[in-house]
Amino acid sequence: MAELNDAIRFIAELKAARPGADKAEIQDEFVRHFRPQQRRSLYLGRGYAVRFSEVQGSSFSNTVLSLSALRAVDHQPVVVCVVGPNTVRFLLANATFLPRSATAHTSCG
């Protein structure tokens, strides 16, 4: 998980330093720095995967990750990096890699 934290920090700091950076620029810098393996639109790091997406406004409804692509890496965190005009957001695309006790909750009823 340390490399995932490093990747998120790297992307966030890059966007802060270059607010106008678009998806292609951020993705290229990420690839240059971390040298992940690419599988379709996913970039596979050590124990995690990242998918880059770009939005023009505040909505990111066009951010879709193929279920078959997700299934292949569902044993590890998959983070969607949503690059906006002046922002970058990180979304967890899956939770099945978490131990059952971490996602379970009890009902008060």
C-alpha positions in Angstrom: 0.0 0.0 0.0 3.0 2.3 0.4 3.4 2.7 -3.3 -0.3 3.4 -3.8 0.0 6.2 -1.2 3.1 7.5 -3.0 1.2 7.4 -6.3 -1.7 9.4 -4.9 0.6 11.9 -3.3 2.6 12.3 -6.5 -0.5 12.9 -8.6 -2.0 15.3 -6.1 1.2 17.3 -5.8 1.6 17.4 -9.6 -1.9 18.8 -10.0 -1.2 21.4 -7.3 2.0 22.4 -9.0 0.4 22.5 -12.4 -3.3 23.3 -11.9 -4.0 23.3 -15.7 -2.5 19.9 -16.3 -4.9 17.6 -18.1 -5.4 13.9 -17.9 -2.8 13.1 -20.6 -0.1 15.2 -18.8 -0.8 13.7 -15.4 -1.0 10.2 -16.8 2.3 10.6 -18.7 4.1 11.9 -15.7 2.7 9.1 -13.5 3.8 6.5 -16.1 7.3 8.1 -16.3 7.7 8.2 -12.6 6.2 4.8 -11.5 6.6 2.7 -14.7 3.4 0.7 -14.2 2.3 -2.1 -16.4 -0.5 -1.1 -18.7 -3.5 -3.4 -19.1 -6.1 -1.7 -21.4 -7.0 1.5 -19.5 -5.6 0.3 -16.2 -2.1 1.1 -14.9 -0.9 -1.7 -12.6 1.5 -0.8 -9.8 2.8 -3.0 -7.0 -0.4 -4.1 -5.3 -2.8 -1.5 -6.9 -4.2 -0.3 -10.1 -5.0 3.2 -11.4 -7.5 4.3 -14.0 -7.3 7.9 -15.3 -10.4 9.8 -16.4 -11.1 13.4 -17.3 -14.0 15.7 -16.6 -14.8 19.2 -17.8 -17.1 20.2 -14.9 -18.0 18.8 -11.5 -19.8 15.7 -12.9 -17.9 12.5 -13.6 -20.8 10.3 -14.8 -18.8 9.4 -17.9 -16.2 7.7 -15.8 -16.8 4.0 -16.5 -14.5 1.1 -15.9 -15.3 -2.1 -17.7 -16.4 -4.8 -15.3 -14.2 -7.4 -17.0 -11.1 -5.2 -16.6 -12.0 -4.6 -12.9 -12.5 -8.3 -12.3 -9.0 -9.1 -13.4 -7.5 -6.9 -10.6 -10.2 -7.0 -8.0 -7.9 -8.6 -5.5 -6.1 -5.2 -5.1 -7.3 -1.6 -4.7 -8.4 0.0 -8.0 -8.3 3.8 -7.8 -10.0 6.1 -10.4 -8.1 9.3 -10.7 -10.6 11.9 -12.0 -8.8 14.9 -13.4 -10.7 18.1 -13.7 -9.8 21.6 -15.0 -8.4 22.6 -11.6 -8.9 19.6 -9.4 -8.0 15.9 -9.1 -10.2 13.4 -7.2 -9.5 9.8 -6.2 -12.3 7.3 -6.1 -12.0 3.7 -4.9 -13.6 1.5 -7.6 -13.7 -1.7 -5.6 -13.8 -2.9 -2.1 -13.7 -6.7 -2.5 -10.0 -6.9 -1.6 -10.8 -5.6 1.9 -11.1 -8.3 4.6 -14.8 -9.1 5.3 -14.6 -7.6 8.8 -13.4 -4.3 7.4 -16.5 -3.9 5.3 -19.1 -5.6 7.5 -21.4 -3.5 9.7 -24.2 -4.3 12.1 -27.7 -3.1 11.9 -29.2 -1.3 14.8 -32.8 -2.3 14.6 
